[in-house]
Amino acid sequence: MNKTVPMSEEKITIYELEGGEVDILNAETDNVKLTKSGIFLCKDGEVKLTIDEKEYHLYPSSIVVYFSYSTLHINWHSKNLRGTLIGVDFETIQPMLYNVADFNALYTIKQIPHQILPAAQAAIINDYISLLKTAIQKEREETGHKEQPSASPIAGICSKQVELLSYALTLEILQCYAKAFAQSKTFSRKDDILQRFITKLYQQYRTEHQVTYYSGLQCLATRYFSTVIKEKSGKTPSQWITTALLVDARNLLKATTLSIHDISDTLNFPNQSYFGKWFKHLTGVSPLDYRNGKTAKTHEDKNFTDIIQRGLEQATSL
């Protein structure tokens, strides 16, 4: 049974966790779905935890990065466990990750989310966390429940301070993974092609539907590009693009009041008629019937669809 980690609606949340707590994060008795991305820095004691079915053993000065929609289970921890958990909306940090040149941060962190840090580097990260906690508290005190907190110059300064300290903390953490990236033997040129494609897909799938566009971004022949994507992911570029569009179309039909014409325009189809035929070909029902609750049997890969769903939920530039 999966439960959801109860986290604040604030963009950044910081928790100091103690081993003496009963059922930390509700994750000791049940698997929980993480609602934010973030890090856990172990300060004292030990903890064994599972993220998406892979176990990690954390000691003092070790860190693990997690992403929203991952599944967490705490298998065991020592009574003297102490650590800091930071949760953040993915859209807050994603631009920072994409702005780091020549370092495919997302791919590397997902491959090796756990790092044991030198004591000095762990201390620096802890210092940044302390500064960030203070800045968040100042911002909270200044803005309170004001209807227009941006009208206050001090509130604006506090907000910018939180943003810059978050950026500094993110960059410090990325240094840990940059070293791991340099030492990794598993990341290849083909891995890079796949990750760059996925990143651009989530940013531009609504406007760019052609494989040639994505292969052209990497200055690659479309046939070679398609072969690499199929080899590394098990799916063709067309399947990635089509599934991204279909997942979004379903979400728009079910979760919004946009007209079918507007949804067609939003997803950059030539016209509503084309969109309707495309949707029915893939699902067996028309967009209107789908909105009204009719479904049809399909042969789609549910796991692949879930991967796309997670990606779209994490992406910022749709």
Secondary structure, DSSP 8 states (H G I E B T S, - for coil): -EEE----SSSEEEEEEETTSSSGGGTTTSEEE-SSEEEEEEEES-EEEEETTEEEEE-TTEEEEE-TT-EEEEEEE-TT-EEEEEEE-HHHHHHHHHTSTT--HHHHHHH--EEE--HHHHHHHHHHHHHHHHHHHHHHHHHTT-S-GGGSHHHHHHHHHHHHHHHHHHHHHHHHHHHHHHH-SS--HHHHHHHHHHHHHHHHTTT---HHHHHHHTT--HHHHHHHHHHHHSS-HHHHHHHHHHHHHHHHHHH----HHHHHHHTT-S-HHHHHHHHHHHHSS-HHHHHTT--------HHHHHHHHHHHHH-S--
